[in-house]
Amino acid sequence: MSFKSNYSNSQIGYARMSQITPEKRNAKSQCRCGGKTVFFRAYNGESLCANCFNDSIFDKVKKTISKYDMLHYRDKLGVAISGGKDSTSLLYILSHVMKGHGSELFALTIDEGIEGYREESLKNAETLCKDLQIPLLVCSYNEFFGFSLDQALEERTKRSIKATSCAFCGPLRRRSIDFAAEKLGVNVVATAHNLDDVLQTFYINLYSGDAERIRWLDPSYRTAQSEFRLRRIKPVMEIYEEELAFFAYLNKLPFQSESCPYMNEGIRTEIRLHLNELERKHPGMKYSTLKTILTISSSMAVDETTRKKVTSCEVCGSVSTGSVCSVCKTLKLVS
């Protein structure tokens, strides 16, 4: 099964894919339980009915949480939900697997201010949280920084600043999540970075020569860093993007139907296309690459003489690897 690399009109696309016959996917016509196959995992040859597919996703998330000690008893967990397929799936999954865990579950959404795009996802987040009876906090770049992403990118164009939209948005979004988490009073934040996201981030850091950030891909790394007030976890980091997309469709979750209008400015889209093509030709390649990446990141001994020391930003006081943090640098560009 293959997904279009961009997710324009994605709800229609996923609906069509669910109607692909098992024969066309070289799958068995029946699941191991005897039910009708709705999903075929090419990388391990599994034919799964709807119930078994859902159970497999829940089990994968439980194992990831347990393996990397992501959640502790009585944690207050905030799930960063954008309203897209990955984050809506994550919130739905956690609402099930955390039952009886003794922890509290909240949701937080950041409105970057992308006209004509973010409105749908905000509505989706509100709808899902209401259905699941999970408290939702919505915050915005305007609230925290005094401008929207659209306005920041307009300034970038006016000043001929050579930086991608993701380079602008990334630091601001991460800081906004920190601010929102502080408002909610949570001590853990879960983001919906899937297996594909981890692979793409690895290659971006590899091509840019940033060894320290490759080290950060180890799920245990940030947990061990006492200088970070929030524990950040990625419960779906071992699940393919296409599986989360199918999970959202199968469970009729509301999710964003259009891609971010700025998504194709950076190298990530090119890497995504390349990895998808390799996976199509060599099923399981992504999963084996993830295992290699985690082995590399967890065993890396970064040279202490060149390691980026964690300190405090001299402008805002936040944790930083330089005298001025990336957020303050971004704010200076557009102020």
C-alpha positions in Angstrom: 0.0 0.0 0.0 1.4 3.4 -0.9 0.2 6.9 0.0 0.6 10.1 -2.0 3.5 12.1 -0.7 1.4 15.1 -0.1 -1.9 14.8 1.7 -4.1 17.1 -0.4 -7.7 15.8 -0.5 -6.4 13.1 1.9 -9.7 12.0 3.3 -10.8 11.0 -0.2 -7.5 9.3 -0.9 -7.6 7.2 2.3 -11.2 6.2 1.5 -10.1 4.9 -1.9 -7.1 3.1 -0.5 -9.3 1.2 2.0 -11.2 -0.2 -1.0 -8.1 -1.8 -2.6 -8.7 -5.5 -2.7 -6.4 -7.8 -0.8 -5.5 -9.6 -4.1 -4.1 -6.4 -5.5 -1.9 -6.1 -2.5 -0.7 -9.7 -2.6 -2.5 -10.1 0.7 -4.5 -13.0 2.1 -8.3 -12.4 1.8 -8.7 -13.1 5.5 -7.1 -11.9 8.7 -5.5 -14.4 11.0 -8.7 -14.2 13.1 -10.9 -15.0 10.1 -12.1 -11.5 9.5 -12.0 -9.6 6.2 -8.6 -8.0 5.4 -8.6 -4.2 5.3 -4.8 -3.6 5.7 -1.8 -5.5 4.4 1.7 -4.9 6.0 4.1 -5.5 3.2 7.1 -5.4 5.5 6.0 -8.5 7.5 3.3 -10.0 5.3 0.5 -9.5 7.8 -3.1 -9.3 6.6 -5.3 -7.5 9.2 -9.0 -6.9 9.7 -10.1 -3.6 11.2 -10.1 -4.9 14.8 -6.8 -6.6 14.6 -5.2 -3.6 12.9 -6.5 -1.3 15.7 -5.2 -3.7 18.3 -1.8 -3.8 16.7 -1.5 -0.1 16.8 -2.5 0.1 20.4 0.0 -2.7 21.3 2.8 -0.9 19.4 2.2 2.3 21.3 2.1 0.5 24.6 5.4 -1.3 23.9 7.1 2.0 22.8 5.9 3.7 26.0 7.1 0.8 28.1 10.4 0.3 26.3 11.6 3.9 26.7 9.9 4.5 30.1 7.9 7.4 28.6 5.1 7.6 31.2 5.1 7.4 35.0 2.4 6.9 37.5 0.5 10.2 38.2 2.0 12.1 35.3 0.1 15.0 33.9 0.4 14.5 30.1 -0.3 17.2 27.5 -0.7 16.0 24.0 0.2 18.5 21.3 -2.6 18.1 18.8 -2.5 20.0 15.5 -5.7 18.5 14.1 -3.8 16.5 11.5 -3.9 12.7 11.0 -0.9 11.9 13.3 -1.9 14.0 16.3 -5.6 13.1 16.2 -4.6 9.4 16.1 -2.1 9.9 19.0 -4.7 11.6 21.2 -7.3 8.9 20.4 -4.8 6.1 21.1 -3.6 7.6 24.4 -7.1 8.1 25.6 -7.5 4.3 25.3 -4.1 3.0 26.5 -3.9 5.4 29.5 -7.2 4.2 31.0 -6.5 3.1 34.6 -2.9 4.4 34.3 -3.3 6.9 37.1 -2.2 9.8 35.0 -4.1 12.8 33.7 -4.6 13.6 30.0 -4.9 17.0 28.4 -4.6 18.4 24.9 -3.0 21.6 23.7 -3.2 23.2 20.3 -1.0 25.9 18.8 -2.5 28.3 16.2 0.4 29.5 14.2 -1.7 31.8 12.2 -1.8 30.3 8.7 -4.9 31.8 7.0 -7.1 29.3 5.1 -5.3 26.3 6.6 -5.3 26.3 10.4 -9.0 27.0 10.8 -10.0 23.5 9.8 -7.5 21.8 12.0 -8.5 23.8 15.1 -12.1 22.8 14.5 -11.0 19.1 14.2 -9.1 19.4 17.5 -12.0 20.9 19.3 -14.4 18.2 17.9 -12.2 15.3 18.9 -11.4 16.6 22.4 -15.1 17.2 23.0 -16.0 13.6 21.9 -13.2 12.1 24.0 -14.0 14.5 27.0 -10.4 15.7 27.2 -9.6 19.3 28.3 -8.2 21.4 25.4 -6.1 24.5 25.6 -5.8 26.6 22.4 -2.9 29.1 22.2 -1.4 31.2 19.4 1.7 32.8 18.1 -0.1 36.1 18.3 -0.7 35.5 22.0 2.9 34.6 22.8 4.9 36.6 20.2 2.5 39.3 19.0 2.4 38.2 15.3 1.2 35.3 13.2 3.4 33.0 11.1 1.9 34.6 7.9 3.0 38.0 9.2 6.5 36.7 10.1 7.0 35.2 6.6 5.8 38.5 5.0 8.6 40.2 6.9 11.1 37.5 5.7 10.2 38.3 2.1 10.4 42.1 2.6 13.8 41.8 4.2 15.1 39.1 1.8 15.9 36.8 4.7 17.2 33.5 3.4 15.5 31.0 5.7 12.7 28.5 5.1 9.3 28.8 6.7 10.1 25.7 8.8 13.2 27.4 10.1 10.9 30.3 11.3 8.1 28.1 12.5 9.9 25.3 14.3 11.5 27.2 17.2 8.4 29.3 17.7 6.1 26.2 17.7 8.4 24.4 20.2 8.5 27.4 22.5 4.7 27.8 22.2 4.2 24.2 23.3 6.4 24.9 26.3 4.3 28.0 27.2 1.0 26.1 26.7 2.3 23.2 28.8 3.2 25.6 31.6 -0.3 27.1 31.4 -1.8 23.6 31.7 0.5 22.6 34.5 1.6 19.4 32.8 5.0 17.8 33.3 5.1 15.7 30.1 4.3 16.6 26.5 3.6 14.0 23.8 4.1 14.9 20.2 3.0 12.9 17.2 6.3 12.3 15.5 6.0 9.1 13.6 8.6 6.7 12.2 8.8 8.6 9.0 9.4 11.9 10.9 12.3 10.4 12.8 13.9 9.1 9.6 13.5 12.4 7.9 15.0 14.3 10.8 18.0 12.0 11.0 18.8 12.6 7.3 18.3 16.4 7.7 20.8 16.4 10.6 23.1 14.1 8.8 23.3 16.3 5.7 23.8 19.4 7.8 26.5 17.8 9.8 24.7 18.2 13.2 25.9 15.2 15.2 24.5 16.6 18.5 21.0 16.6 17.1 21.4 13.0 15.9 22.2 12.2 19.5 18.9 13.8 20.5 17.0 11.2 18.5 17.6 8.7 21.3 14.2 8.6 23.1 16.0 8.3 26.4 18.3 11.3 25.9 16.0 14.2 26.8 14.4 12.3 29.7 17.9 12.1 31.3 18.6 15.8 30.8 17.6 17.5 34.1 17.9 21.0 32.6 14.7 20.5 30.6 11.7 21.2 32.8 9.3 19.3 30.5 9.7 15.6 29.6 9.0 15.2 25.8 7.9 11.9 24.5 7.1 10.4 21.1 4.7 7.5 21.6 4.1 6.8 17.9 7.8 7.0 16.8 7.8 3.3 15.8 4.7 3.5 13.6 4.7 4.2 9.9 3.0 7.4 8.8 0.8 5.5 6.4 -0.5 3.3 9.3 -1.4 6.3 11.4 -3.2 7.8 8.4 -5.2 4.6 7.8 -5.9 4.4 11.6 -7.4 7.9 11.5 -9.5 7.0 8.5 -10.6 3.6 9.9 -11.7 5.1 13.2 -13.5 8.0 11.5 -11.3 10.6 13.3 -11.6 14.3 12.1 -8.3 15.4 10.6 -6.8 18.0 8.4 -7.6 17.4 4.7 -5.0 19.8 3.3 -1.2 20.1 3.7 0.5 23.2 5.1 1.0 25.6 2.3 4.6 26.1 3.3 5.6 22.5 3.6 7.6 22.2 0.4 10.2 24.9 1.1 12.7 22.7 2.8 14.6 19.5 2.1 12.2 17.4 4.2 9.8 16.9 1.4 12.5 15.6 -0.9 13.7 13.2 1.7 10.2 12.0 2.3 9.7 11.3 -1.4 13.0 9.4 -1.6 12.2 7.3 1.5 8.7 6.5 0.3 10.1 5.3 -3.1 12.7 3.1 -1.3 10.0 1.6 1.0 7.8 0.9 -2.0 10.6 -1.1 -3.7 12.0 -2.6 -0.5 9.2 -3.1 2.1 10.6 -2.8 5.7 13.4 -0.6 4.7 12.1 2.3 6.9 11.7 0.0 9.9 15.2 -1.4 9.7 16.6 2.1 9.2 14.8 3.3 12.3 16.5 0.5 14.4 19.9 1.5 13.0 19.3 5.2 13.8 18.3 4.4 17.4 21.3 2.2 17.8 23.6 5.0 16.5 22.0 7.8 18.5 22.0 5.8 21.8 25.6 4.7 21.4 27.0 8.1 20.3 29.6 9.6 22.6 29.7 13.2 21.5 33.1 14.8 22.0 32.7 17.0 25.1 35.1 19.6 23.7 32.8 20.2 20.7 29.4 19.4 22.4 26.9 22.3 22.5 26.8 23.1 26.2 23.3 23.7 27.6 23.1 27.1 29.2 20.5 29.9 29.6 19.6 32.4 26.9 20.9 35.8 27.9 17.8 37.4 26.4 14.9 35.4 27.7 16.5 33.0 30.2 15.3 29.8 28.5 17.4 26.7 28.1 19.7 27.2 25.2 22.8 25.7 23.6 24.1 29.2 22.8 24.2 32.6 24.4 21.0 33.5 22.5 18.3 30.8 21.9 16.8 30.1 18.5 13.5 31.7 19.4 15.1 35.0 20.3 17.1 34.9 17.1 13.9 34.3 15.1 12.1 37.1 17.0 15.0 39.5 16.2 14.7 38.8 12.5 11.0 39.8 12.3 10.9 42.6 14.9 
